[in-house]
Amino acid sequence: MILRIFAHGMAMKDDKLYTPARVALTAYLKGKKMRRTPERYAILEKIFSTDAHFHVDDLHRKLEAEGYHVSLSTVYATIQLFVEAGLVRRHQFGNQPAQYERVPQGVNESHHHLVCNVCGRVRAVKDPTLIELIGNLRYPTFKTDFFSLYVYGICSRCQKKLKKEKESKAATSTAKKKKTQNH
């Protein structure tokens, strides 16, 4: 893995995803006659340095921690601009705050999301069989660009935690019954 340092000390894995996104942003901004600000490109760079889903507030904190000072309202406005430009996708998982993910340019990255109802953790999963099945669906008046499927349940960590809690309650209940029977 190549690690490169760009403006403001932010780390980038490589240019394969960032450069096409930067080109797309520049074209979008020119087409809309909008300013090409350093803040917009710094935010884009930070987003494309990871493949994880993110909350806007967390992104803002990471930018601040790395010494790039930009207001939270600027980050929110920029993310909305990126959504409109097709650089970022917005997800609403249940009643959680919105999460976002980067959209690699020229790559069809259809996937589904496993969402834990207990802790709220989200995991993106690529299932070739499911992608093929949905990709083969044809709608007469609709052209599919990508799909995103949300699967809700309980993650393995929370299952283990809930099992331990249940076992602990059962043990406590058994101990109370024995104590009551002995008196």
C-alpha positions in Angstrom: 0.0 0.0 0.0 1.4 3.4 -1.0 0.9 6.1 1.7 1.2 9.7 0.5 0.8 12.9 2.4 -1.1 15.7 0.7 -1.9 19.3 1.7 -2.7 19.8 5.3 -0.9 16.6 6.3 -3.8 14.3 5.4 -2.9 10.7 4.4 -4.0 9.2 1.1 -3.6 5.5 0.2 -3.2 6.3 -3.5 -4.6 8.4 -6.4 -6.7 5.6 -8.1 -10.0 6.8 -6.5 -9.1 10.3 -5.5 -7.9 11.7 -8.8 -11.1 10.7 -10.8 -13.2 12.2 -7.9 -11.2 15.4 -8.0 -11.6 15.6 -11.8 -15.3 15.0 -11.4 -15.6 17.6 -8.7 -13.7 20.2 -10.8 -16.0 19.5 -13.8 -19.1 19.7 -11.7 -18.0 23.0 -10.1 -17.1 24.6 -13.4 -20.4 23.4 -14.9 -22.3 25.0 -12.1 -20.1 28.1 -12.1 -19.1 27.5 -8.4 -15.9 28.3 -6.7 -13.2 25.6 -6.5 -12.1 26.2 -2.9 -9.3 24.5 -1.0 -11.8 23.4 1.6 -13.9 21.5 -0.9 -10.9 19.6 -2.1 -9.6 18.9 1.4 -12.9 17.5 2.4 -13.0 15.4 -0.8 -9.5 14.1 -0.1 -10.4 13.1 3.5 -13.5 11.2 2.3 -11.6 9.4 -0.4 -8.8 8.4 2.0 -11.1 5.7 3.6 -13.7 3.3 2.4 -15.7 3.5 5.6 -19.1 5.0 6.1 -19.0 8.3 8.0 -21.1 10.8 9.9 -20.5 14.5 9.0 -19.7 15.4 12.6 -17.0 12.7 12.7 -15.5 13.9 9.4 -15.4 17.4 10.8 -13.6 16.2 14.0 -11.0 14.3 11.9 -10.4 17.4 9.7 -9.9 19.5 12.9 -7.7 16.9 14.5 -5.4 16.9 11.4 -5.1 20.7 11.6 -7.5 21.7 8.9 -9.9 24.2 10.4 -13.2 24.4 8.5 -16.6 25.1 10.0 -19.1 22.4 10.6 -21.7 24.2 8.5 -19.1 24.3 5.6 -18.6 20.5 5.9 -22.4 19.9 5.9 -22.9 22.2 2.8 -19.9 20.5 1.1 -21.3 17.0 1.7 -24.6 18.1 0.2 -22.8 19.4 -2.8 -20.9 16.1 -3.1 -24.2 14.2 -3.0 -25.6 16.3 -5.8 -22.4 15.8 -7.8 -22.6 12.0 -7.3 -19.3 11.9 -5.3 -21.0 10.8 -2.1 -24.0 8.7 -1.3 -26.3 9.4 1.7 -27.8 6.6 3.7 -30.4 6.6 6.5 -30.2 3.5 8.5 -33.3 3.3 10.8 -33.5 6.2 13.1 -29.8 6.9 13.2 -28.2 10.1 12.0 -27.5 10.1 8.2 -24.3 8.3 7.2 -22.4 8.8 4.0 -20.0 6.9 1.8 -17.7 7.8 -1.1 -18.8 6.9 -4.7 -15.8 5.9 -6.8 -16.1 7.4 -10.2 -16.6 5.0 -13.1 -17.0 2.0 -10.8 -20.3 0.2 -10.2 -20.0 -0.6 -6.5 -23.4 -2.0 -5.7 -23.5 -3.6 -2.3 -25.8 -4.1 0.6 -25.5 -3.1 4.2 -25.9 -5.1 7.4 -27.2 -2.8 10.1 -27.2 -3.9 13.8 -30.4 -2.9 15.6 -28.6 -2.9 18.9 -25.4 -0.9 18.5 -26.1 0.7 15.1 -22.9 -0.6 13.5 -23.1 -0.8 9.7 -21.1 -3.2 7.5 -21.0 -3.0 3.7 -21.2 -6.4 2.1 -20.6 -7.3 -1.6 -22.5 -10.5 -2.5 -21.8 -11.4 -6.2 -24.8 -13.7 -6.4 -27.2 -10.9 -5.1 -25.5 -8.3 -7.3 -26.0 -10.6 -10.3 -29.7 -11.3 -9.4 -30.6 -7.7 -9.0 -28.5 -6.7 -12.0 -30.5 -9.0 -14.1 -33.8 -7.4 -13.2 -35.2 -5.3 -16.0 -37.6 -2.4 -15.6 -39.2 -1.2 -18.8 -39.0 2.5 -18.0 -36.1 2.6 -15.6 -32.3 2.2 -16.0 -30.6 1.0 -12.8 -27.2 2.7 -12.0 -26.6 1.0 -8.7 -28.5 -0.5 -5.8 -28.2 -0.5 -2.0 -30.0 -2.9 0.2 -30.4 -2.6 4.0 -30.5 -5.8 6.0 -31.4 -5.2 9.7 -30.5 -7.7 12.5 -28.0 -8.1 15.3 -24.3 -8.2 14.8 -22.1 -11.0 16.2 -20.7 -8.7 19.0 -24.1 -7.8 20.2 -25.3 -11.4 20.0 -22.4 -12.4 22.3 -23.1 -9.5 24.6 -26.9 -10.3 24.8 -26.1 -14.0 25.4 -23.8 -13.2 28.3 -26.4 -10.8 29.8 -29.1 -13.5 29.5 -26.8 -16.2 31.0 -25.9 -13.7 33.8 -29.6 -13.0 34.5 -30.4 -16.7 34.5 -27.5 -17.4 37.0 -28.7 -14.6 39.3 -32.3 -15.9 39.1 -31.2 -19.4 39.9 -29.1 -18.2 42.9 -32.1 -16.2 44.2 -34.3 -19.3 44.0 -31.8 -21.5 45.9 -31.4 -18.8 48.5 -35.2 -18.5 48.9 -35.6 -22.3 49.1 -32.9 -22.6 51.8 -34.8 -20.1 54.1 
